[in-house]
Amino acid sequence: MKIIELEETDSTNNYLKRLGGEDAIVTALRQTAGRGTKGRSFASADGGLYISVLKNYQNFPAENAFQIMINSCVGVCETLKQFGISPTIRWANDVLAQGKKICGTLIENTFSGNFISRSIVGMGINVNNVLPKDLRGIAISMREICGGELPFDKVKSALIKNLSKSFKIEDYKKYIDWFGKTVTIKTGAGEFEAEALDVAPDGRLIVRRDSEVLKISSAEVSLRL
């Protein structure tokens, strides 16, 4: 797969949208307009690892879309483990370390009928970057955890290698340590607490609210641990 290394771009996902064509990976040292889920901005200072992967598909059923999320989140977790960090996945697409966000993922799929024809998966990992003051209570970097600067190119190479692998739902769930615990489900209509039970193969979160078992789509809600 073609690898493009940039010093700066607006966002690595946007770059690949403009590029189009064959499968490719793009990395950047900085993003001037990094994006997170639900249109949120994403801090993208020097020292972070900003990467997007473009893949084209044939006959990939849209109902299996969560597989893309599995591969990206587990790929990040496996990379962090190689550097002595113990990660946790916060459903659906955030990776945490020591209870704080260390990586966010933005997946943008292109559909053709009931199939996915293309996906662009963007990730931002806090490696050696200094976090803005307003994020230090909720985010963390690899450097902060490890007590010193990480070999950036080694982190990048390890991530690219892990993102080339395919993982299973069981691999995704082994990085979840909050099953059986009470979580807060935040919707457009308000919040409620429920017991987290499982993640279904299609990516929906299975929870118990009072005596009712619910399956919740990540497109509708966010999760607070």
ZATI-208923 format. One record per atom (N, C-alpha, C): x, y, z. Coordinates in steps of 0.02 Angstrom, whole numbers, padded with zeros to 5 digits, always signed. Example, Ala and Ser with C-alpha at 12.3 -4.5 7.8 and 13.67 -1.06 7.14 Angstrom:
BEGIN
+00660-00284+00390
+00615-00225+00390
+00660-00165+00390
+00642-00112+00354
+00684-00053+00357
+00645+00002+00394
This chain:
BEGIN
+00042-00060+00000
+00000+00000+00000
+00044+00063+00000
+00026+00111-00040
+00064+00173-00045
+00060+00212+00021
+00118+00236+00044
+00122+00276+00105
+00146+00346+00088
+00108+00396+00108
+00124+00466+00095
+00137+00500+00163
+00194+00531+00169
+00213+00563+00232
+00215+00639+00221
+00174+00675+00260
+00169+00748+00253
+00192+00782+00317
+00216+00842+00310
+00229+00882+00370
+00164+00911+00397
+00121+00936+00352
+00060+00969+00374
+00005+00962+00321
-00056+00955+00344
-00114+00956+00300
-00174+00979+00341
-00229+00995+00308
-00288+01015+00346
-00313+00957+00388
-00325+00900+00357
-00338+00838+00394
-00319+00781+00349
-00294+00728+00378
-00271+00671+00338
-00330+00638+00303
-00389+00637+00334
-00448+00610+00299
-00464+00652+00237
-00464+00718+00245
-00479+00762+00188
-00428+00752+00132
-00365+00744+00151
-00313+00734+00101
-00328+00672+00058
-00348+00618+00091
-00362+00557+00054
-00427+00563+00013
-00474+00601+00036
-00534+00614-00004
-00516+00648-00069
-00472+00697-00065
-00450+00733-00125
-00408+00687-00170
-00368+00644-00139
-00324+00600-00177
-00364+00548-00215
-00409+00515-00180
-00449+00462-00212
-00405+00406-00238
-00435+00365-00282
-00396+00314-00316
-00378+00254-00274
-00316+00231-00280
-00295+00167-00250
-00288+00172-00175
-00283+00114-00144
-00273+00111-00071
-00210+00149-00052
-00213+00185+00004
-00156+00226+00025
-00160+00241+00099
-00102+00256+00128
-00096+00280+00197
-00063+00349+00194
-00089+00396+00231
-00058+00462+00236
-00046+00478+00310
+00013+00504+00324
+00028+00527+00392
+00047+00600+00389
+00037+00635+00445
+00055+00706+00448
+00082+00722+00518
+00129+00769+00521
+00155+00791+00585
+00108+00840+00619
+00068+00874+00578
+00020+00923+00604
-00042+00924+00561
-00099+00939+00592
-00160+00951+00554
-00186+01021+00573
-00206+01059+00522
-00231+01126+00537
-00307+01126+00548
-00339+01072+00527
-00412+01068+00536
-00432+00996+00551
-00400+00966+00602
-00415+00898+00621
-00488+00891+00644
-00517+00834+00626
-00588+00823+00641
-00597+00760+00682
-00643+00762+00730
-00663+00704+00767
-00733+00682+00747
-00763+00638+00786
-00830+00615+00771
-00881+00671+00784
-00938+00665+00750
-00994+00713+00758
-00972+00785+00745
-00922+00793+00700
-00902+00860+00679
-00859+00898+00728
-00836+00866+00781
-00796+00901+00831
-00726+00914+00803
-00694+00969+00826
-00625+00982+00807
-00580+00935+00847
-00520+00923+00820
-00473+00876+00852
-00406+00911+00856
-00381+00921+00918
-00316+00954+00927
-00261+00913+00894
-00219+00946+00854
-00171+00909+00812
-00103+00944+00811
-00073+00951+00870
-00009+00986+00876
+00050+00940+00858
+00109+00970+00849
+00170+00933+00837
+00180+00880+00891
+00205+00822+00869
+00220+00769+00916
+00167+00715+00918
+00107+00730+00892
+00055+00679+00887
+00063+00641+00822
+00032+00583+00818
+00034+00542+00758
-00035+00544+00726
-00039+00576+00668
-00102+00585+00632
-00098+00545+00568
-00143+00498+00561
-00138+00449+00507
-00208+00431+00481
-00213+00422+00416
-00276+00399+00386
-00260+00344+00336
-00306+00297+00331
-00299+00239+00287
-00358+00237+00239
-00344+00236+00175
-00395+00229+00123
-00395+00158+00097
-00453+00126+00100
-00459+00059+00072
-00521+00056+00026
-00511+00024-00030
-00567+00011-00076
-00590-00061-00067
-00654-00072-00073
-00682-00139-00062
-00726-00160-00120
-00731-00226-00126
-00779-00256-00173
-00821-00306-00134
-00886-00300-00140
-00932-00347-00108
-00924-00350-00032
-00914-00292-00001
-00909-00287+00072
-00977-00264+00098
-01017-00310+00127
-01085-00291+00150
-01083-00235+00202
-01126-00186+00194
-01129-00130+00241
-01145-00154+00312
-01180-00210+00318
-01198-00235+00384
-01136-00258+00423
-01080-00266+00389
-01018-00285+00422
-00971-00226+00435
-00998-00166+00432
-00957-00106+00438
-00917-00103+00503
-00943-00132+00556
-00908-00128+00620
-00840-00162+00618
-00830-00206+00569
-00765-00239+00562
-00710-00187+00551
-00726-00134+00516
-00676-00081+00504
-00657-00048+00571
-00706-00037+00613
-00693-00009+00679
-00651-00056+00722
-00667-00120+00719
-00629-00170+00757
-00555-00167+00737
-00543-00170+00672
-00474-00172+00648
-00435-00110+00669
-00466-00052+00665
-00430+00010+00681
-00418+00016+00756
-00469+00005+00797
-00460+00012+00869
-00412-00039+00898
-00418-00101+00876
-00374-00153+00902
-00303-00141+00877
-00296-00117+00815
-00230-00102+00789
-00194-00050+00831
-00231+00001+00854
-00203+00052+00898
-00184+00021+00965
-00230-00019+00993
-00217-00050+01059
-00155-00095+01057
-00148-00134+01004
-00091-00178+00998
-00026-00138+00994
-00029-00080+00961
+00029-00037+00955
+00049-00009+01023
-00001+00016+01060
+00013+00044+01126
+00044-00009+01172
+00019-00070+01168
+00046-00125+01209
+00121-00136+01195
+00141-00127+01133
+00211-00138+01116
+00258-00088+01151
+00229-00033+01175
+00268+00018+01209
+00252+00021+01284
+00225-00035+01309
+00215-00042+01381
+00154-00007+01409
+00107+00011+01365
+00047+00047+01387
-00013-00001+01385
-00054+00002+01437
-00113-00041+01442
-00175-00001+01421
-00202-00013+01361
-00258+00026+01335
-00326-00005+01351
-00377+00037+01348
-00447+00016+01354
-00486+00048+01298
-00533+00011+01270
-00577+00040+01219
-00640+00066+01253
-00656+00129+01240
-00721+00156+01260
-00764+00156+01198
-00814+00113+01200
-00859+00106+01143
-00882+00173+01117
-00883+00187+01053
-00866+00135+01004
-00794+00142+00978
-00766+00203+00979
-00704+00211+00941
-00649+00250+00976
-00655+00261+01042
-00602+00296+01078
-00557+00245+01113
-00492+00258+01113
-00445+00217+01151
-00420+00258+01210
-00424+00229+01270
-00404+00263+01331
-00342+00230+01360
-00306+00268+01401
-00252+00241+01441
-00254+00278+01507
-00251+00242+01561
-00257+00270+01628
-00321+00312+01634
-00374+00290+01601
-00439+00321+01605
-00447+00385+01564
-00396+00402+01525
-00398+00463+01484
-00389+00446+01410
-00415+00488+01367
-00414+00475+01296
-00343+00484+01268
-00320+00432+01233
-00254+00436+01202
-00259+00432+01126
-00316+00410+01101
-00326+00405+01029
-00400+00411+01012
-00414+00448+00959
-00481+00452+00932
-00481+00426+00860
-00537+00401+00838
-00543+00373+00771
-00603+00403+00735
-00594+00420+00672
-00648+00445+00630
-00651+00402+00567
-00708+00368+00558
-00716+00324+00500
-00769+00355+00454
-00750+00362+00391
-00796+00389+00341
-00802+00339+00284
-00860+00307+00279
-00872+00256+00229
-00911+00284+00170
-00897+00256+00111
-00935+00271+00051
-00974+00209+00033
-01039+00217+00022
-01083+00161+00010
-01106+00157-00063
-01115+00096-00086
-01145+00083-00151
-01200+00032-00140
-01261+00056-00134
-01316+00011-00116
-01306-00016-00046
-01307-00081-00039
-01298-00113+00026
-01226-00134+00039
-01180-00104+00003
-01109-00122+00010
-01067-00059+00024
-01011-00070+00058
-00962-00018+00067
-00912-00023+00010
-00904+00032-00026
-00857+00031-00082
-00789+00060-00063
-00789+00103-00012
-00726+00134+00010
-00732+00156+00082
-00677+00152+00118
-00676+00180+00186
-00612+00221+00195
-00619+00275+00233
-00562+00314+00255
-00563+00314+00331
-00511+00286+00361
-00507+00282+00434
-00451+00329+00457
-00471+00379+00496
-00423+00427+00522
-00412+00416+00597
-00350+00421+00618
-00334+00413+00688
-00285+00467+00710
-00293+00490+00771
-00245+00535+00801
-00223+00507+00868
-00158+00491+00873
-00132+00463+00936
-00087+00515+00969
-00098+00526+01032
-00055+00571+01070
+00009+00535+01087
+00062+00551+01052
+00127+00518+01062
+00172+00563+01105
+00202+00614+01073
+00246+00659+01110
+00218+00730+01115
+00158+00740+01090
+00129+00808+01089
+00110+00831+01159
+00116+00896+01169
+00094+00927+01232
+00021+00945+01224
-00020+00920+01269
-00092+00929+01264
-00113+00999+01288
-00163+01029+01256
-00189+01093+01279
-00214+01087+01351
-00209+01142+01388
-00228+01140+01459
-00299+01115+01470
-00345+01134+01425
-00415+01115+01434
-00428+01041+01422
-00377+01005+01396
-00386+00933+01382
-00348+00889+01432
-00306+00919+01474
-00262+00878+01515
-00299+00836+01567
-00360+00855+01584
-00398+00815+01631
-00431+00755+01600
-00437+00756+01533
-00474+00702+01499
-00433+00666+01446
-00374+00692+01431
-00332+00661+01380
-00261+00650+01408
-00224+00607+01375
-00157+00590+01399
-00114+00571+01338
-00048+00576+01345
-00003+00558+01290
+00040+00498+01310
+00068+00465+01260
+00114+00410+01273
+00174+00435+01312
+00199+00495+01295
+00257+00522+01331
+00242+00531+01405
+00182+00555+01420
+00164+00566+01490
+00162+00500+01528
+00136+00449+01497
+00131+00384+01530
+00200+00352+01539
+00242+00357+01486
+00307+00323+01487
+00361+00364+01522
+00347+00427+01536
+00395+00468+01572
+00452+00495+01529
+00441+00497+01464
+00493+00523+01419
+00470+00518+01347
+00507+00550+01304
+00489+00552+01233
+00495+00483+01201
+00447+00466+01160
+00446+00402+01125
+00481+00408+01058
+00509+00353+01032
+00538+00353+00964
+00481+00356+00913
+00468+00415+00888
+00408+00428+00847
+00404+00381+00787
+00459+00373+00750
+00457+00332+00690
+00442+00259+00706
+00465+00235+00764
+00451+00166+00784
+00377+00158+00800
+00348+00208+00833
+00276+00206+00847
+00237+00205+00782
+00256+00248+00736
+00221+00251+00671
+00227+00186+00633
+00287+00157+00630
+00296+00094+00594
+00256+00037+00625
+00255+00035+00691
+00217-00017+00725
+00143-00010+00711
+00118+00052+00711
+00047+00063+00698
+00029+00043+00627
+00069+00063+00579
+00054+00046+00509
+00052-00030+00500
+00098-00065+00532
+00099-00138+00528
+00036-00168+00560
+00016-00142+00618
-00043-00170+00652
-00107-00153+00615
-00109-00097+00581
-00169-00078+00543
-00178-00121+00481
-00127-00157+00462
-00133-00201+00404
-00163-00269+00422
-00173-00281+00487
-00199-00345+00510
-00275-00344+00516
-00304-00403+00519
-00376-00410+00529
-00388-00442+00597
-00434-00413+00635
-00448-00437+00703
-00521-00458+00708
-00538-00489+00764
-00606-00513+00775
-00639-00474+00831
-00705-00481+00837
-00742-00447+00890
-00715-00467+00959
-00691-00529+00965
-00662-00550+01029
-00599-00511+01046
-00560-00492+00995
-00501-00451+01006
-00520-00382+01030
-00573-00356+01002
-00599-00290+01022
-00623-00292+01095
-00660-00343+01112
-00690-00347+01180
-00639-00361+01234
-00581-00388+01216
-00532-00401+01268
-00501-00336+01294
-00511-00282+01258
-00488-00216+01281
-00542-00177+01317
-00597-00209+01332
-00652-00178+01370
-00653-00206+01440
-00646-00163+01490
-00645-00186+01560
-00705-00162+01599
-00756-00137+01563
-00813-00107+01598
-00878-00145+01588
-00875-00205+01559
-00936-00246+01557
-00956-00264+01629
-01020-00261+01643
-01045-00275+01710
-01047-00213+01754
-01022-00157+01729
-01022-00095+01767
-01076-00047+01743
-01091+00002+01784
-01141+00052+01765
-01108+00106+01723
-01138+00120+01665
-01113+00172+01621
-01169+00223+01609
-01150+00281+01585
-01199+00333+01569
-01207+00337+01493
-01267+00330+01470
-01284+00335+01400
-01312+00404+01387
-01280+00441+01343
-01301+00510+01329
-01333+00513+01260
-01395+00534+01257
-01431+00539+01194
-01452+00612+01183
-01480+00625+01125
-01504+00692+01111
-01561+00712+01157
-01595+00662+01184
-01653+00676+01227
-01634+00678+01301
-01571+00662+01317
-01552+00662+01387
-01504+00605+01403
-01496+00590+01467
-01450+00538+01489
-01486+00486+01531
-01459+00425+01531
-01483+00375+01578
-01426+00327+01594
-01430+00296+01651
-01380+00248+01672
-01404+00177+01657
-01356+00134+01641
-01374+00065+01626
-01313+00021+01640
-01325-00043+01646
-01271-00091+01656
-01246-00114+01587
-01182-00105+01574
-01153-00127+01510
-01145-00203+01511
-01172-00236+01460
-01170-00309+01457
-01122-00336+01405
-01124-00306+01344
-01086-00337+01290
-01086-00289+01230
-01046-00305+01180
-01049-00271+01115
-01066-00324+01064
-01119-00312+01026
-01142-00359+00976
-01094-00359+00916
-01094-00412+00876
-01051-00415+00817
-01061-00357+00769
-01121-00328+00767
-01134-00271+00723
-01114-00204+00754
-01085-00207+00815
-01060-00147+00847
-01106-00114+00896
-01168-00138+00900
-01215-00106+00948
-01196-00126+01020
-01204-00077+01064
-01190-00088+01135
-01252-00119+01168
-01242-00173+01204
-01297-00207+01238
-01295-00188+01312
-01349-00158+01336
-01353-00136+01405
-01418-00159+01437
-01419-00160+01504
-01480-00174+01541
-01501-00112+01579
-01560-00088+01564
-01589-00030+01600
-01649-00054+01639
-01643-00054+01704
-01693-00085+01746
-01698-00158+01726
-01754-00180+01701
-01760-00250+01682
-01759-00259+01606
-01748-00205+01570
-01751-00207+01497
-01681-00209+01467
-01670-00255+01420
-01607-00259+01384
-01613-00220+01319
-01566-00173+01308
-01568-00130+01249
-01506-00140+01207
-01514-00132+01141
-01458-00131+01095
-01454-00061+01066
-01397-00028+01075
-01391+00043+01060
-01339+00054+01005
-01357+00094+00956
-01311+00111+00902
-01268+00171+00921
-01204+00169+00903
-01159+00224+00919
-01176+00287+00881
-01214+00281+00826
-01233+00340+00788
-01282+00384+00827
-01313+00357+00877
-01366+00392+00912
-01344+00420+00980
-01291+00392+01009
-01275+00408+01078
-01199+00412+01088
-01180+00435+01147
-01110+00429+01169
-01109+00398+01237
-01051+00373+01256
-01045+00334+01317
-00997+00369+01364
-01017+00371+01428
-00971+00397+01480
-00961+00343+01531
-00898+00328+01546
-00882+00275+01593
-00879+00302+01664
